[in-house]
Amino acid sequence: MLERVEDLGARARYRAEIVTAEATYTGAATLGEDGAVELAIDAPAELVARLQMFAKLLARGAPKRREDGLAVWPERLTRWRPTEGES
């Protein structure tokens, strides 16, 4: 989950949260319209990689959202992925 903390125009800061059945990891993310993503979260590497890709897709789409007159930096985004054995 990414929850916007601050909209800085061409960049935005988000509170980042990864929730699994075993633990919750909380950190921060800074995204830029140029596709740049900075993450600060202490979580297993596989989970951080998934969050990195999710954040990168959001950042890369920012210019198009601006062009379309949409909110460049959404307030909150969540993504759910089932773990093996879940449906």
N, C-alpha and C positions, 0 to 999 in steps of 0.2 A: 504494500500500500504506500502511496505517496500522497501526502497532505501538504498543500502549499502553505508556507509560512510567510514568504515575502516575494512579491512580484517586482523585479528590478528592471523591467522593460525587456531587454534582450537576454536577460538571465532570470532565473527564479530559484529560490531556496525552498526545499521541501523537507518535511519530517518523513523519514523512511521507516517502515516497519515490515518485518518478515515474521509471519506467524506459522508455526508448524504444530503438530500434535504434541511435540515434546518441549518446545520453547518459543519464546517471543524475543526477537532481536529488534532494537530500536537504534536509529542513527539519523544521519542527515545526508541530503543529496543537493547538489547545486547543478542546475542544468542550463545550458546555453543554446541559443538559436542555431549556433554553428554545429550542433550535435555533441558538444563537449559535455561530459558528465563526470562529476567528482562525487564519490561516495565515501562516507565515513560511517561504517557500521561493522561491528565485530560479530561476524556470523560465519558459518562454514562456507568455504570457497564456492561450492556449487550453488548455494543460495545467493551469494553475492553476485555471481555471474548472471543468474537469472534476473536479479534486480537491475544489474547494469544494462542488460539488453532491453528490459522494459523501459528504463529511464532514457536510454539512447533513442528508442523509437519515439518517445514523447518529445524529446528535444529536437529530433530531426523534423518532426511534423509541425513545429512551431511557426516557421515562416508561412507555410500553407494556411494554417489556421488564421494567421494575421491577415493574409491576402483575402481569405474568405469572410473576413469580418467576425470571426469567432473569437472566443476567449483564447488567448495565446497560451496561457498557463492555467489549465484547469485547477479548480480548488482541491479536488480529491480524485485519485484514481486507484482502483483496486484490481487485482488480477488473481484469480484462483486457479490453481493447478492441482488436480488430484494426485495423491501419492500412489504408488503401486498398491493395488488391491482395493482402492477406493473407486466409487463410481459417481 
